[in-house]
Amino acid sequence: MWALALIPAALLVFLAVLVIRAAAFKPKAQPELDDYEVRVAKEKAAADLSELVRCKTVSYRDPTLEDDAEFEKLIALLPSLYPNVFKTCEFTKLPDRGLLFRWAGKEADAPAVMMAHYDVVPVNEDLWDTPAFEGIIKDGFVIGRGTLDTKVTFSGILFAANQLISEGFVPENDIYFAFSGGEEVNGNGAVRIVDWFEEKGITPALVVDEGGAVVENVFPGVKVPCGLIGIAEKGMMDVKYTVKSQGGHASAPKPGAPIDRLASACRNMVENPFKLKLTAPAAEMFDTLGRYSSFVYKIIFSNIKLFLPVLDMICKKGGGEMNALMRTTVAFTQAQGSSATNVIPPEASLVSNIRLNPADDMESALEYIKKTVGDEHVEVTCMHGMNPSRISRTDCEGFDRVASAVASTWKGCIVAPYLMVQCSDSRHWGRISDRVYRFSAMDLTSEERASIHGNNEKIRIDALGRTVEFYIRLMKKC
């Protein structure tokens, strides 16, 4: 009986420890802020971006569908849009639409690399309210494909450099601008650029590409804007599930038909998701943003390992970005069966897109899928894919520079590392650097984020001005 009497006391002590840890879970020091103002000619920046949008640089997995003239048209525009850059910087065209600028600094030992891609995804113009490639400027917006992904940063980088050069600024270290024209189809432009750096033995002090942004209402209990800097990105793998049979007439179906088996395979994968795994990028994000959340959430995030089962249930139920942050995800995207409604197919297939948590890789994920499907008649094969990226450091000057530029541009935001759930060209730089950071220099609403690769893509001119400001501040730190 005396042992039972101790249970309430032990519970009280346990709860007290949780509360004390939460109370001590106070915000960390945020990045140092710049003490100068940056002025940007926003209307000129908008006009330049509009010119780039008018170039239909659409990339396809089938290159015969691409219009090379549109890519060359964009490149030909650059000297007139950014004349100071072309007067001052060395410009090199590399294979597979790689563009590389070198802005010589006072030193060359610790160069910075700023990246973007100038190709865009295809458009269904019938679903747009305005033409997608006219670069219309209206009601404070630049409208068109690429205004967010990523002609905005392509233009922002060059506009910032053009302005700084006109002001007589010379960077302390070399700065490279690295642009690819095939990112959307996993092209080799960025690979060629990294090869160039590797061949010349150049190790960047920092690399900045697309990724996180300044966003609101994305973290539980945090009401202020968050500037999220990706320090890693998930891997990606397309998996095909195939079942073959003798086929037959649909009037006399036999058990175990191809689509029946595939339906079971699909259900097994949906009902048995990959295990939740807390990786370093997610842990750093929780440790940073959790300190700004409400007290109830502080109890959870200050004791994150203890509450992982609770977080797991929340993620499984809600799905979305938080779930994608914490586990390898499976999304079924394609299906193929019979060509006639009354014929059982002799072969049927499903395809799922897998996004790999940094704790998993292609081999371990494929093994888990086969085990979970649990049917030897379902052939599971990897169509193509890539492992998760290298995880970059946050305890270095490179990260501090990017974080300071974010905090100085969007004053009042909380800067935090995070895991990027999409794929980008930046992953290729992991073979020569552990200082690769993913930040799309914009403050985006949920509506704007949803328009990336979607319909009516557009950017606020005010937000575009802050894109340029960010790169000005970052270049001044290099």
C-alpha positions as CSV (number, residue, x, y, z in Angstrom):
1,M,0.0,0.0,0.0
2,W,2.8,2.4,0.8
3,A,4.2,2.0,-2.7
4,L,0.8,3.0,-4.2
5,A,0.8,6.0,-2.0
6,L,4.0,7.1,-3.6
7,I,2.5,7.2,-7.1
8,P,0.7,10.6,-6.8
9,A,3.9,12.1,-5.3
10,A,6.0,10.8,-8.1
11,L,3.5,12.1,-10.6
12,L,3.6,15.5,-9.0
13,V,7.4,15.5,-9.2
14,F,7.3,14.5,-12.8
15,L,4.9,17.2,-13.7
16,A,6.9,19.8,-11.8
17,V,10.0,18.8,-13.7
18,L,8.1,19.3,-17.0
19,V,6.9,22.8,-15.9
20,I,10.3,23.8,-14.7
21,R,12.0,22.8,-17.9
22,A,9.3,24.7,-19.9
23,A,9.8,27.8,-17.8
24,A,13.6,27.6,-18.4
25,F,13.0,27.1,-22.1
26,K,13.7,30.8,-23.0
27,P,14.6,32.2,-26.4
28,K,18.2,32.0,-27.6
29,A,20.1,35.1,-28.8
30,Q,19.0,36.1,-32.3
31,P,21.4,37.1,-35.0
32,E,23.2,40.5,-34.9
33,L,21.3,43.2,-36.8
34,D,22.8,45.6,-39.4
35,D,22.8,49.3,-38.3
36,Y,22.3,50.8,-41.8
37,E,19.4,51.3,-44.2
38,V,19.1,49.9,-47.6
39,R,17.3,51.7,-50.4
40,V,16.0,49.7,-53.4
41,A,14.4,51.0,-56.6
42,K,11.5,48.6,-56.4
43,E,9.7,49.7,-59.5
44,K,12.9,49.1,-61.6
45,A,13.4,45.7,-60.0
46,A,9.8,44.9,-60.9
47,A,10.3,46.0,-64.5
48,D,13.5,43.8,-64.8
49,L,11.7,40.8,-63.4
50,S,8.8,41.4,-65.8
51,E,11.3,41.2,-68.7
52,L,12.6,37.9,-67.5
53,V,9.2,36.4,-67.0
54,R,8.4,37.2,-70.7
55,C,11.1,34.6,-71.6
56,K,9.3,31.2,-71.8
57,T,12.1,29.2,-70.3
58,V,10.0,26.1,-69.7
59,S,11.9,23.0,-69.0
60,Y,10.6,19.5,-69.8
61,R,11.9,16.0,-69.1
62,D,11.7,15.5,-72.9
63,P,14.2,18.2,-74.1
64,T,12.7,18.1,-77.6
65,L,9.7,20.1,-76.1
66,E,12.0,22.9,-74.9
67,D,12.5,26.1,-76.9
68,D,16.2,26.9,-76.8
69,A,15.6,30.3,-78.3
70,E,13.7,31.4,-75.2
71,F,16.6,30.4,-73.0
72,E,19.0,32.3,-75.2
73,K,16.7,35.3,-75.3
74,L,16.8,35.5,-71.5
75,I,20.6,35.3,-71.4
76,A,20.9,38.0,-74.1
77,L,18.8,40.3,-72.0
78,L,21.1,40.2,-69.0
79,P,23.8,42.7,-70.2
80,S,21.2,45.4,-70.8
81,L,19.3,44.8,-67.5
82,Y,22.5,44.5,-65.3
83,P,25.2,46.3,-67.2
84,N,27.4,46.9,-64.1
85,V,27.6,43.2,-63.5
86,F,28.8,42.5,-67.0
87,K,31.4,45.3,-66.8
88,T,32.8,44.1,-63.5
89,C,32.3,40.3,-63.3
90,E,33.8,37.4,-65.2
91,F,31.0,35.6,-67.0
92,T,31.2,31.9,-68.0
93,K,28.7,29.8,-69.8
94,L,28.9,26.1,-68.9
95,P,27.3,23.1,-70.5
96,D,23.7,22.2,-69.7
97,R,22.6,25.9,-69.4
98,G,24.9,26.7,-66.5
99,L,25.7,30.4,-66.0
100,L,28.5,31.5,-63.7
101,F,29.6,35.0,-62.7
102,R,32.7,35.7,-60.6
103,W,32.7,39.1,-58.8
104,A,36.4,39.5,-57.7
105,G,36.8,40.5,-54.1
106,K,39.8,41.7,-52.1
107,E,40.5,38.1,-51.2
108,A,39.7,34.8,-52.9
109,D,40.1,32.3,-50.0
110,A,36.6,32.3,-48.7
111,P,34.2,32.8,-51.6
112,A,30.4,32.9,-51.4
113,V,28.0,31.4,-53.9
114,M,24.5,32.7,-54.5
115,M,22.3,30.5,-56.6
116,A,19.0,30.4,-58.5
117,H,17.5,28.7,-61.5
118,Y,15.9,30.5,-64.5
119,D,13.9,27.6,-66.0
120,V,10.2,27.3,-65.0
121,V,7.6,24.5,-65.0
122,P,4.9,24.3,-67.7
123,V,1.7,26.3,-67.5
124,N,-2.0,25.5,-68.3
125,E,-2.9,29.1,-69.4
126,D,-6.6,28.3,-69.4
127,L,-6.5,28.2,-65.6
128,W,-4.8,31.6,-65.2
129,D,-6.6,34.9,-64.8
130,T,-4.0,36.7,-66.8
131,P,-1.4,35.5,-69.3
132,A,1.4,33.6,-67.6
133,F,4.3,34.9,-69.8
134,E,3.5,38.6,-70.3
135,G,5.1,39.8,-67.0
136,I,2.1,42.0,-66.2
137,I,2.6,44.5,-63.4
138,K,-0.7,45.3,-61.8
139,D,-2.1,46.3,-58.4
140,G,1.3,46.1,-56.8
141,F,2.2,42.7,-58.2
142,V,4.4,41.2,-60.9
143,I,2.4,38.4,-62.3
144,G,3.7,35.4,-64.2
145,R,5.4,32.0,-64.2
146,G,8.7,32.2,-62.3
147,T,7.9,35.3,-60.3
148,L,8.3,33.1,-57.2
149,D,10.2,30.1,-58.5
150,T,12.9,31.4,-59.0
151,K,13.4,34.2,-61.4
152,V,12.7,36.4,-58.4
153,T,16.0,35.4,-56.8
154,F,17.8,35.2,-60.1
155,S,16.8,38.8,-60.7
156,G,17.3,39.8,-57.1
157,I,20.9,38.6,-57.0
158,L,21.9,40.4,-60.2
159,F,19.9,43.6,-59.3
160,A,21.6,43.7,-55.9
161,A,25.1,43.3,-57.4
162,N,24.4,45.8,-60.1
163,Q,23.4,48.4,-57.4
164,L,26.4,47.7,-55.2
165,I,28.8,48.0,-58.0
166,S,27.3,51.3,-59.0
167,E,28.0,52.5,-55.4
168,G,31.6,51.5,-55.6
169,F,31.3,48.5,-53.3
170,V,34.0,45.7,-53.5
171,P,33.4,42.6,-51.5
172,E,36.0,41.3,-49.0
173,N,35.9,37.9,-50.7
174,D,35.0,36.6,-54.2
175,I,31.3,36.2,-54.8
176,Y,30.0,33.8,-57.4
177,F,26.5,33.9,-58.9
178,A,25.6,30.4,-60.1
179,F,22.5,29.8,-62.2
180,S,21.1,26.7,-63.9
181,G,18.5,26.4,-66.6
182,G,17.2,22.9,-65.8
183,E,16.6,22.6,-62.1
184,E,12.9,21.8,-62.5
185,V,13.8,18.6,-64.4
186,N,16.8,17.7,-62.3
187,G,19.1,18.9,-65.1
188,N,22.9,18.9,-65.0
189,G,23.6,22.7,-65.1
190,A,24.3,22.9,-61.3
191,V,26.3,19.7,-61.5
192,R,28.5,21.3,-64.2
193,I,29.1,24.3,-62.0
194,V,30.0,22.2,-58.9
195,D,32.4,20.2,-61.2
196,W,34.0,23.5,-62.2
197,F,34.6,24.5,-58.5
198,E,35.9,21.0,-57.7
199,E,38.3,21.0,-60.6
200,K,39.7,24.4,-59.6
201,G,39.9,23.4,-55.9
202,I,37.6,26.2,-54.7
203,T,35.7,25.5,-51.5
204,P,32.9,28.0,-50.8
205,A,32.6,29.6,-47.4
206,L,28.8,29.6,-47.9
207,V,26.3,28.7,-50.6
208,V,22.8,30.1,-50.7
209,D,20.0,28.7,-52.8
210,E,16.2,28.5,-52.8
211,G,14.4,26.9,-49.9
212,G,12.9,28.4,-46.8
213,A,11.2,31.9,-46.6
214,V,9.8,34.3,-44.1
215,V,6.4,32.8,-43.2
216,E,3.7,33.1,-40.5
217,N,1.5,30.6,-38.7
218,V,3.6,27.6,-39.6
219,F,4.8,26.6,-36.1
220,P,2.5,25.7,-33.2
221,G,2.1,28.5,-30.7
222,V,4.3,31.0,-32.5
223,K,2.5,34.1,-33.7
224,V,5.4,36.2,-35.1
225,P,7.0,35.7,-38.6
226,C,9.7,33.0,-38.9
227,G,12.7,33.2,-41.2
228,L,13.4,29.5,-42.0
229,I,16.8,28.6,-43.4
230,G,17.1,25.1,-44.7
231,I,20.2,23.3,-43.6
232,A,19.4,20.0,-45.4
233,E,16.8,18.7,-47.8
234,K,15.0,15.4,-48.1
235,G,15.8,12.8,-50.7
236,M,13.4,11.7,-53.4
237,M,12.5,8.4,-55.0
238,D,9.8,7.3,-57.5
239,V,8.7,3.7,-56.8
240,K,6.7,1.6,-59.2
241,Y,4.5,-1.3,-58.0
242,T,3.6,-3.8,-60.8
243,V,1.4,-6.9,-60.8
244,K,1.1,-9.2,-63.8
245,S,-1.5,-11.8,-64.6
246,Q,-3.2,-13.8,-67.4
247,G,-5.8,-11.1,-67.7
248,G,-9.3,-12.2,-68.8
249,H,-12.8,-11.0,-69.2
250,A,-14.3,-8.9,-66.4
251,S,-17.5,-11.0,-66.3
252,A,-15.6,-13.9,-64.6
253,P,-13.0,-12.3,-62.3
254,K,-10.6,-14.5,-60.4
255,P,-9.2,-13.7,-56.9
256,G,-5.9,-11.8,-56.8
257,A,-6.4,-9.7,-60.0
258,P,-3.7,-7.1,-60.5
259,I,-5.6,-4.0,-59.4
260,D,-7.0,-5.9,-56.3
261,R,-3.4,-6.6,-55.2
262,L,-2.3,-3.1,-56.0
263,A,-5.2,-1.7,-53.9
264,S,-4.1,-3.8,-51.0
265,A,-0.5,-2.6,-51.5
266,C,-1.6,1.0,-51.5
267,R,-3.7,0.6,-48.4
268,N,-0.9,-1.1,-46.5
269,M,1.5,1.7,-47.3
270,V,-1.1,4.4,-46.3
271,E,-2.0,2.6,-43.1
272,N,1.6,1.9,-42.1
273,P,3.6,5.0,-42.7
274,F,7.4,5.2,-42.2
275,K,8.4,5.7,-38.6
276,L,8.8,9.2,-37.2
277,K,12.5,10.1,-36.8
278,L,13.7,13.3,-35.2
279,T,16.7,14.5,-37.3
280,A,19.2,17.3,-36.5
281,P,17.5,19.9,-38.8
282,A,14.1,19.3,-37.2
283,A,15.5,19.2,-33.7
284,E,17.3,22.5,-34.2
285,M,14.1,24.1,-35.5
286,F,12.1,22.8,-32.5
287,D,14.8,24.0,-30.1
288,T,14.7,27.5,-31.7
289,L,11.1,28.2,-32.4
290,G,9.7,26.2,-29.5
291,R,11.2,28.7,-27.1
292,Y,8.8,31.4,-28.6
293,S,5.7,29.2,-28.4
294,S,2.9,29.2,-25.9
295,F,3.6,27.6,-22.5
296,V,1.7,24.4,-23.3
297,Y,3.8,23.9,-26.4
298,K,6.9,24.8,-24.5
299,I,6.2,21.8,-22.3
300,I,6.2,19.6,-25.3
301,F,9.2,21.2,-27.2
302,S,11.4,21.5,-24.1
303,N,10.9,17.7,-23.6
304,I,10.6,16.8,-27.2
305,K,12.0,13.2,-26.9
306,L,9.5,12.4,-24.2
307,F,6.6,13.7,-26.3
308,L,7.6,12.1,-29.6
309,P,4.7,9.6,-29.4
310,V,2.3,12.5,-29.0
311,L,3.9,14.3,-31.9
312,D,3.7,11.2,-33.9
313,M,0.0,10.9,-33.5
314,I,-0.5,14.6,-34.4
315,C,1.6,14.2,-37.5
316,K,-0.2,11.0,-38.6
317,K,-3.6,12.6,-38.2
318,G,-2.9,16.0,-39.7
319,G,-0.3,15.1,-42.4
320,G,1.0,18.2,-44.2
321,E,4.2,20.1,-43.6
322,M,4.8,19.0,-40.0
323,N,4.4,15.3,-40.9
324,A,6.7,15.7,-43.9
325,L,9.3,17.3,-41.6
326,M,9.3,14.3,-39.3
327,R,9.2,11.2,-41.5
328,T,9.7,9.7,-45.0
329,T,6.4,10.3,-46.8
330,V,4.7,8.3,-49.5
331,A,2.3,9.9,-52.1
332,F,0.7,7.8,-54.7
333,T,0.6,9.8,-57.9
334,Q,0.0,7.5,-60.9
335,A,-1.9,4.4,-61.8
336,Q,-2.3,2.3,-65.0
337,G,-4.5,-0.6,-65.7
338,S,-6.6,-2.0,-68.6
339,S,-7.3,-0.1,-71.8
340,A,-10.9,-1.3,-71.7
341,T,-13.6,-1.2,-69.0
342,N,-14.5,-4.9,-69.4
343,V,-11.0,-6.4,-69.4
344,I,-9.0,-7.5,-66.4
345,P,-5.5,-6.1,-67.2
346,P,-2.7,-8.5,-67.8
347,E,-0.5,-5.9,-66.1
348,A,-1.3,-3.0,-63.8
349,S,0.9,-0.6,-61.9
350,L,1.0,2.2,-59.4
351,V,3.7,4.9,-58.8
352,S,4.4,6.6,-55.6
353,N,6.7,9.6,-54.9
354,I,8.8,9.1,-51.8
355,R,10.4,11.9,-49.9
356,L,13.2,10.6,-47.8
357,N,13.9,11.7,-44.3
358,P,17.6,12.3,-43.7
359,A,17.6,9.3,-41.3
360,D,16.6,7.0,-44.3
361,D,18.1,6.3,-47.7
362,M,16.9,4.8,-50.9
363,E,18.0,1.3,-50.0
364,S,16.4,1.2,-46.5
365,A,13.2,2.8,-47.8
366,L,12.8,0.3,-50.6
367,E,13.3,-2.5,-48.1
368,Y,10.6,-1.1,-45.8
369,I,8.2,-0.7,-48.7
370,K,8.6,-4.3,-49.8
371,K,8.1,-5.5,-46.3
372,T,5.0,-3.3,-45.8
373,V,3.4,-4.3,-49.1
374,G,3.8,-7.9,-48.0
375,D,2.9,-9.5,-51.3
376,E,5.4,-11.4,-53.4
377,H,3.2,-10.9,-56.5
378,V,3.7,-7.1,-56.3
379,E,7.0,-6.2,-57.9
380,V,8.5,-3.1,-56.2
381,T,11.1,-1.2,-58.2
382,C,12.9,2.1,-57.9
383,M,12.4,4.1,-61.1
384,H,15.0,6.8,-60.1
385,G,15.9,8.9,-57.1
386,M,18.4,10.5,-54.9
387,N,19.4,10.2,-51.2
388,P,18.9,13.1,-48.7
389,S,21.4,15.9,-48.8
390,R,24.3,16.4,-46.5
391,I,23.4,18.3,-43.4
392,S,25.0,21.8,-43.2
393,R,26.6,23.3,-40.1
394,T,24.9,26.1,-38.1
395,D,27.9,26.7,-35.8
396,C,29.9,28.7,-38.3
397,E,30.3,32.1,-39.8
398,G,28.6,31.1,-43.0
399,F,25.3,30.4,-41.3
400,D,25.7,33.5,-39.1
401,R,26.0,35.7,-42.2
402,V,22.9,34.4,-43.8
403,A,20.9,34.5,-40.5
404,S,22.0,38.1,-39.9
405,A,20.9,39.2,-43.4
406,V,17.5,37.5,-42.8
407,A,17.0,39.1,-39.4
408,S,18.2,42.6,-40.7
409,T,15.9,42.5,-43.7
410,W,12.8,41.2,-41.9
411,K,13.2,42.8,-38.5
412,G,11.3,41.1,-35.8
413,C,11.2,37.7,-37.4
414,I,12.7,34.6,-35.6
415,V,15.5,33.0,-37.6
416,A,15.7,29.2,-37.4
417,P,17.2,26.2,-39.2
418,Y,14.8,23.7,-40.7
419,L,14.6,20.7,-43.0
420,M,13.6,21.5,-46.6
421,V,11.1,18.9,-47.8
422,Q,11.5,19.7,-51.5
423,C,14.6,19.0,-53.7
424,S,16.8,21.7,-55.2
425,D,20.1,22.2,-57.1
426,S,21.8,23.0,-53.8
427,R,22.2,19.3,-52.9
428,H,24.9,19.0,-55.5
429,W,27.2,21.3,-53.5
430,G,27.2,18.9,-50.5
431,R,30.2,17.1,-52.0
432,I,32.4,20.1,-51.6
433,S,30.8,22.1,-48.7
434,D,29.0,21.7,-45.4
435,R,27.9,25.3,-45.5
436,V,25.0,25.1,-48.0
437,Y,21.9,27.0,-47.0
438,R,18.4,27.1,-48.5
439,F,16.5,30.4,-48.2
440,S,14.2,31.9,-50.8
441,A,14.6,35.6,-50.0
442,M,10.9,36.4,-49.7
443,D,8.1,36.9,-47.2
444,L,5.3,34.7,-48.5
445,T,1.7,34.2,-47.5
446,S,0.1,30.8,-47.6
447,E,-1.7,31.8,-50.8
448,E,1.5,32.8,-52.4
449,R,3.2,29.5,-51.4
450,A,0.3,27.6,-52.9
451,S,0.8,29.3,-56.3
452,I,4.4,28.0,-56.7
453,H,4.1,25.5,-59.6
454,G,0.4,26.4,-59.6
455,N,-1.9,29.0,-61.2
456,N,-1.7,32.8,-61.0
457,E,1.9,32.9,-59.7
458,K,2.8,36.4,-58.6
459,I,4.9,38.4,-56.2
460,R,4.2,41.7,-54.4
461,I,6.5,44.4,-55.5
462,D,7.2,45.3,-51.8
463,A,8.3,41.7,-51.2
464,L,10.5,41.9,-54.3
465,G,12.2,45.0,-52.8
466,R,13.0,43.0,-49.7
467,T,14.5,40.2,-51.9
468,V,17.0,42.7,-53.3
469,E,17.6,44.1,-49.9
470,F,18.5,40.7,-48.5
471,Y,21.1,40.1,-51.2
472,I,22.6,43.5,-50.7
473,R,23.0,42.8,-47.0
474,L,24.4,39.4,-47.6
475,M,26.9,40.5,-50.2
476,K,28.1,43.2,-47.9
477,K,28.9,40.5,-45.3
478,C,31.0,38.6,-47.9
